[in-house]
Structure formats: structure tokens, C-alpha cells
Amino acid sequence: MAKLIHKGKIILPNVNVMRSIWRISTGLMFASKKTIERGACLVMPSIKDVKYGSSITMLFCFYPYHILFVNSDFEVVDRIVLKPWRGSYTPKKPARYVFEATAGKFNCIKIGDKIELIE
């Protein structure tokens, strides 16, 4: 488990970091409300930031999610709240990390903000 920190405040205290292709591709699909509340960090398998490789889908997701797209410098490059069963969404700029959690969880985080992931 890891911690997502923004401006010295812990936003997600027990975020699940997903690095395998299977875990990245499923993300929080079929997840319970408790698991979604804890959140997930999808780490793209590329060594650089990617735009289309960091796209996500909301198929088989039953709750709205707040999504952060973060580059290799841990700067937020895009953020959005997606509704269940939406096809796919591609971030506006390349990203290396995708954070998923309950809708509203990242309200205090804006595009351009820096975050920390402590494992």
C-alpha cells in the first residue's frame, strides 16, 4: 500500500499501486465501494509519459470515479470525474500515473499541482 499526498495532506492513505498489465487494464472495474474509496494508482508500463497509453475506460464500473492523470514529475496534467459505463477517456496531456478514487476525492487537487506517492 502507498500514500497519495497533496500539499502535505494525505489524500489516500492506503492506495493500491497496480503495475502488472492485468491490474492496470482492469483498474477498479467490478470494485466495491470500499475498494474505490481506498483508491488505485495505475503505473503505465512505459518509462516515459504517454497520452494514448494512459487512456481509461469506465466499462464494468458501477460508480462515478474521480481520475487524476499525473506525469513523471508528479505534476497533475489532467483530472476528470467519469460516470459509470463511459467508453474511454484520453488525457489532454501525456501521463505516467493514473489515480482512480471515489468521485469528489480529488476536489482539492488542480491541474498543475504537484503530488507525492510514498510507497
Salt bridges, closest charged atoms under 4 A:
GLU37 OE2 - LYS105 NZ 2.82
ASP78 OD1 - LYS92 NZ 3.97
ASP113 OD2 - HIS6 NE2 2.86
GLU119 OE2 - ARG19 NH2 2.47
